[in-house]
Amino acid sequence: MLFLADVNNYLNVYTLNLTPGLPSYLKLLVMKPFALAVKFNSLVIGALLVTIVSCGYTDKKDKASNSAPATVQARPSISTIISEKQFNDLFPQRDKFYSYAAFIKAANELANIKVKVTRRAVSVYQLMRTDKATGKTTTVRQDPDWNEAWAKVKPDSTYTIDYGAFCSEKDIATNKKELAAFFAQIGHETRHGETGAFNDGLMLIHENNTTLPYIAENDEYPPAKGQKYYGRGPLQISYNGNYGYASDCIFGDHKILLNNPALVETDPVIAFKTAIYFWMTPQTKKPSAHDVMAGKWQPNAADIAKGRKPGFGMVINIVNGEIECNHGDNMYNMTDRIGFYQFFLKKLGVTDANCVCSCATMQPYQ
């Protein structure tokens, strides 16, 4: 599993080995630079790797644009590429919490949201959330140093996350391959058993150990009194910083999930939204899994030198590369994810003949 640490406000991802055969409950640790990560497995930690990256600042006086709604180009609903029967066949042992209706509703509702991320001086962020249905844009995060002169002269990058592009940006075959890759990740992360049949995904709603609070110091997203932020949902979101950041993007209000993190394990629509949010959101150094599967990401010279190539193997590198990549072909968790992907491809009636499915020789991100 991955563990995210911050050294001088730069992103450094550290990892700790998994116990073979155990799912790597994914934790979306997003703190001060914009990033995602996963929680550690306490059974195999030799030493804690450590300074938590801080995330986000929400201006109390959010500035909103109330212009008339722009014409939104309609994308096909995800229900056009997977039916309820197919979903049920893919996850026959799933907990009833994870219903087809909840998945489709989550995707359709989140499709109305896009977030513009602007960064200055490496780690100073502004996030602007737009509701495409109303045309309203709100600043949901603006770091305290945003308007400092030294930050203004150091523009870094700007990108927009359109959650409506989830499995709907390309042709049907590409969209189905992306869906198979997404299902492979949530299937592996939430499986409860190792039958080898790849039919045991979406069985776990939260991690087994719910005694740990998963609270990290965070000025922007402080924990609510008495709440715990252990792993919940298809991708096991954890830590107060992550709940607050996801809540800003999903709801436009960081307090909703900070004050009531249990919504991720009691409301299946919200649970699926947190998983889609992770899938669509780039990390500071990494592309989003969506961009890889939609064919939008191409490796630069540094990536090529480190063996990174477009394909499902790159998605594994994004999700859990430090544990599973560049360790040869016999890494259990990597091969399990590949098995899920190939299983779901077949079930969805598509192929990925030229797939770079393995990350056995890809160097992970540091």
C-alpha positions in Angstrom: 0.0 0.0 0.0 1.0 3.6 -0.6 1.6 6.2 2.0 1.9 9.8 1.1 4.5 12.1 2.8 5.5 15.7 2.3 9.0 17.0 2.3 9.3 20.8 1.9 5.9 20.8 0.2 6.9 18.4 -2.6 5.1 15.2 -3.3 6.9 12.0 -2.3 5.1 8.7 -2.3 6.4 6.0 -0.1 5.3 2.4 0.1 5.3 -0.5 2.3 4.9 -4.2 1.3 1.6 -5.9 1.3 1.0 -9.2 2.9 0.4 -11.6 -0.1 -3.2 -12.4 -0.7 -4.6 -9.3 1.2 -6.4 -6.5 -0.7 -4.6 -3.2 -0.6 -7.3 -0.9 0.7 -6.9 2.3 -1.2 -6.6 5.5 0.6 -6.9 8.8 -1.2 -4.6 10.9 0.9 -4.8 14.4 -0.5 -3.2 17.1 1.5 -1.2 20.2 0.7 0.0 19.5 -2.7 -2.9 18.1 -4.7 -2.4 14.4 -4.6 -3.9 11.0 -3.9 -2.6 8.0 -2.0 -3.3 4.9 -0.1 -3.1 3.8 3.5 -0.4 1.6 4.9 -0.8 -2.0 5.9 0.1 -2.1 9.6 1.1 -5.8 9.5 4.1 -5.1 7.3 5.2 -1.6 8.4 8.8 -1.6 9.6 8.9 2.1 10.0 6.4 4.9 9.5 7.1 7.2 6.5 5.7 10.2 7.5 5.1 14.0 7.2 1.6 14.1 6.0 1.0 16.4 3.0 -1.4 19.2 3.8 -4.4 19.8 1.5 -6.5 22.6 0.6 -7.9 25.8 1.9 -11.5 26.9 1.5 -12.0 30.7 1.4 -14.9 31.6 3.7 -16.0 34.1 1.2 -16.3 31.9 -1.8 -16.6 33.8 -5.0 -19.3 32.5 -7.3 -20.1 33.2 -10.9 -23.8 33.3 -11.5 -23.8 33.6 -15.3 -26.4 31.8 -17.3 -25.8 28.1 -17.8 -23.7 27.3 -20.8 -24.9 24.8 -23.3 -23.5 21.5 -22.1 -22.5 18.9 -24.7 -24.3 15.8 -23.7 -22.2 12.7 -23.2 -23.8 9.2 -23.2 -24.7 7.9 -19.8 -22.6 5.0 -18.5 -25.8 3.0 -18.6 -25.4 2.8 -22.4 -22.3 0.6 -22.1 -23.3 -1.6 -19.1 -26.7 -2.9 -18.2 -27.9 -3.9 -14.7 -27.7 -7.6 -15.7 -24.1 -7.2 -16.8 -23.2 -5.4 -13.6 -24.8 -8.1 -11.5 -23.0 -10.8 -13.4 -19.6 -9.0 -12.9 -20.1 -8.8 -9.2 -22.3 -11.7 -8.2 -21.1 -11.8 -4.6 -21.2 -8.0 -4.0 -22.7 -6.5 -0.9 -26.2 -5.3 -1.7 -24.9 -1.8 -0.7 -23.1 -1.7 -4.1 -26.1 -1.6 -6.5 -26.2 -0.9 -10.2 -28.7 2.0 -9.6 -26.3 3.6 -7.1 -23.3 3.3 -9.5 -25.3 4.8 -12.4 -26.7 7.6 -10.3 -23.2 8.5 -8.9 -21.7 8.7 -12.4 -24.6 10.7 -13.8 -24.7 13.2 -11.0 -20.9 13.7 -10.8 -21.0 14.2 -14.6 -22.4 17.7 -13.9 -19.2 18.7 -12.1 -15.9 19.9 -13.3 -13.0 21.4 -11.3 -10.3 23.7 -12.5 -7.1 23.3 -10.7 -4.5 26.1 -10.8 -1.1 25.8 -9.1 1.5 28.4 -8.3 5.0 27.9 -6.9 4.6 24.1 -6.9 2.3 23.8 -3.9 0.0 26.8 -3.8 -3.4 25.9 -5.1 -6.8 27.3 -6.2 -9.7 25.0 -7.0 -12.7 26.3 -8.8 -15.8 24.0 -9.0 -18.4 24.4 -11.7 -21.9 22.9 -11.7 -22.5 22.5 -15.5 -26.2 22.3 -14.9 -26.5 25.8 -13.5 -23.3 27.4 -14.8 -22.3 28.4 -11.3 -18.6 28.5 -10.6 -17.4 28.6 -6.9 -13.9 28.9 -5.5 -13.8 25.9 -3.1 -10.1 26.1 -2.3 -7.7 29.0 -2.3 -4.5 28.6 -0.3 -3.5 31.5 2.0 -0.4 32.3 -0.1 -2.4 32.5 -3.4 -2.3 36.3 -3.7 1.3 36.7 -2.3 3.5 38.5 -4.8 6.1 35.7 -4.7 3.5 33.2 -5.6 2.0 35.2 -8.4 5.3 35.4 -10.3 5.6 31.6 -10.2 2.8 30.2 -12.2 3.0 26.4 -12.4 0.1 24.6 -14.1 -3.6 24.7 -14.8 -5.8 21.8 -15.7 -9.5 20.9 -15.6 -11.0 17.7 -14.3 -14.3 17.0 -16.1 -16.0 14.2 -14.2 -18.5 13.8 -17.0 -15.7 12.2 -19.1 -15.7 9.1 -16.9 -15.9 6.1 -19.3 -17.6 8.4 -21.9 -15.0 10.4 -23.7 -14.1 8.1 -26.6 -15.6 5.4 -28.7 -17.6 2.6 -27.2 -14.8 0.1 -27.2 -12.4 2.5 -25.5 -15.0 3.5 -22.9 -15.6 -0.2 -22.1 -11.9 -0.8 -21.7 -11.8 2.1 -19.3 -14.7 0.7 -17.4 -13.1 -2.7 -17.2 -9.9 -1.1 -15.8 -12.0 0.8 -13.2 -13.9 -2.3 -12.2 -10.6 -4.2 -12.0 -9.2 -1.8 -9.4 -12.4 -1.6 -7.2 -12.8 -5.4 -7.6 -9.3 -6.1 -6.4 -9.5 -3.5 -3.5 -12.9 -4.8 -2.2 -12.6 -8.5 -2.7 -13.3 -10.8 0.2 -11.7 -14.1 -0.7 -9.4 -15.5 -3.4 -11.3 -17.9 -5.5 -9.4 -17.2 -8.7 -12.7 -16.7 -10.4 -12.6 -12.9 -10.1 -16.2 -12.9 -8.9 -15.7 -11.6 -5.4 -15.3 -7.9 -5.9 -17.4 -5.2 -4.1 -17.8 -7.3 -1.0 -16.2 -4.9 1.5 -17.8 -1.6 2.4 -15.2 -0.5 4.8 -11.9 -1.8 6.1 -12.0 -4.6 8.6 -10.3 -2.6 11.4 -12.5 0.4 12.2 -10.8 1.3 15.5 -8.1 3.5 14.0 -9.2 7.2 13.6 -6.9 8.0 10.6 -6.6 11.6 11.7 -3.7 13.8 10.5 -3.0 17.4 11.4 -4.5 19.6 8.8 -5.3 23.3 9.1 -7.6 23.4 6.1 -9.5 20.2 6.7 -9.4 19.7 10.5 -11.2 16.5 11.8 -14.6 16.9 13.3 -14.8 16.0 17.0 -15.5 12.3 17.6 -15.2 11.3 13.9 -13.0 8.6 12.4 -11.7 8.6 8.8 -10.8 5.0 8.2 -11.1 3.4 4.8 -14.6 3.4 3.3 -16.1 2.8 -0.2 -14.9 1.1 -3.4 -11.5 2.7 -3.1 -11.3 3.0 0.7 -10.9 6.7 1.1 -9.2 7.6 4.4 -7.9 10.5 6.5 -9.6 13.8 7.2 -7.7 15.6 4.5 -9.0 13.3 1.9 -12.6 13.4 3.1 -12.5 17.2 3.1 -10.9 17.4 -0.3 -13.3 14.9 -1.9 -16.2 16.7 -0.2 -15.2 20.0 -1.8 -15.2 18.5 -5.2 -18.3 16.3 -4.9 -20.5 18.7 -2.9 -18.7 22.1 -3.0 -18.6 21.9 0.8 -15.7 20.3 2.6 -17.7 20.0 5.9 -20.2 17.5 4.6 -17.9 14.5 4.6 -15.6 15.9 7.4 -18.6 16.1 9.7 -20.2 12.9 8.6 -17.6 10.5 7.1 -20.0 7.6 7.6 -21.9 8.8 4.6 -19.3 6.9 2.5 -20.4 3.6 4.0 -24.1 4.4 4.4 -24.9 6.1 1.1 -23.9 4.0 -1.8 -24.1 6.9 -4.3 -21.6 8.9 -2.3 -19.4 5.8 -2.0 -19.2 5.4 -5.8 -18.7 9.1 -6.2 -15.5 9.0 -4.1 -14.2 6.2 -6.3 -15.0 8.1 -9.5 -13.4 11.2 -8.0 -10.2 9.3 -7.4 -10.2 7.7 -10.9 -10.6 11.1 -12.7 -8.2 13.2 -10.6 -4.5 13.5 -11.5 -1.8 13.5 -8.9 1.0 16.1 -8.7 3.4 13.8 -10.6 1.1 11.3 -12.1 -1.7 11.4 -14.7 -5.2 10.3 -13.9 -6.1 6.7 -14.5 -8.8 8.1 -16.8 -6.4 9.9 -19.0 -4.3 6.8 -19.4 -7.2 4.5 -20.3 -8.8 7.2 -22.6 -5.5 7.5 -24.5 -4.9 11.1 -23.5 -1.6 10.5 -21.7 1.7 9.9 -23.5 5.0 9.4 -21.7 7.6 12.1 -21.8 11.3 11.5 -22.1 11.7 10.8 -18.3 8.7 8.4 -18.4 10.2 6.5 -21.4 13.5 6.2 -19.6 11.8 4.6 -16.7 9.8 2.2 -18.8 6.4 3.8 -18.4 4.0 3.1 -21.2 0.3 3.8 -21.8 -1.9 0.9 -20.8 -3.4 -0.9 -17.9 0.1 -1.5 -16.4 0.4 2.3 -16.1 -2.9 2.4 -14.1 -1.4 -0.1 -11.7 1.6 2.2 -11.4 -0.7 5.1 -10.6 -2.7 3.2 -8.0 0.0 1.2 -6.2 3.2 1.4 -8.2 5.7 1.4 -5.3 4.4 -1.9 -4.1 3.6 -3.7 -7.3 5.7 -2.3 -10.1 9.3 -2.9 -11.2 9.3 -6.2 -9.2 9.0 -8.7 -12.0 6.2 -10.7 -13.3 5.3 -12.7 -10.2 4.0 -9.9 -8.0 0.7 -11.3 -6.7 -1.3 -8.1 -6.4 -0.2 -6.9 -9.9 -1.2 -10.2 -11.5 -4.5 -10.2 -9.6 -5.4 -6.8 -11.0 -4.5 -7.9 -14.5 -6.6 -11.0 -14.0 -9.6 -8.9 -13.0 -9.0 -6.6 -16.0 -8.9 -9.5 -18.4 -12.0 -11.0 -16.8 -14.0 -7.8 -17.1 -12.8 -7.2 -20.7 -14.2 -10.5 -21.7 -17.5 -10.0 -19.9 -17.9 -6.6 -21.5 -17.2 -8.0 -25.0 -14.1 -6.1 -25.8 -10.4 -6.9 -26.2 -7.1 -5.1 -25.5 -4.9 -7.0 -27.9 -1.9 -4.6 -27.6 -2.3 -4.0 -23.9 0.8 -3.2 -21.9 -1.0 -4.8 -18.9 2.0 -5.4 -16.7 4.1 -2.9 -14.8 6.8 -5.5 -14.0 9.5 -3.4 -15.5 8.1 0.1 -15.0 9.7 2.2 -12.4 7.3 3.7 -9.9 6.9 7.3 -9.1 8.9 8.7 -6.2 
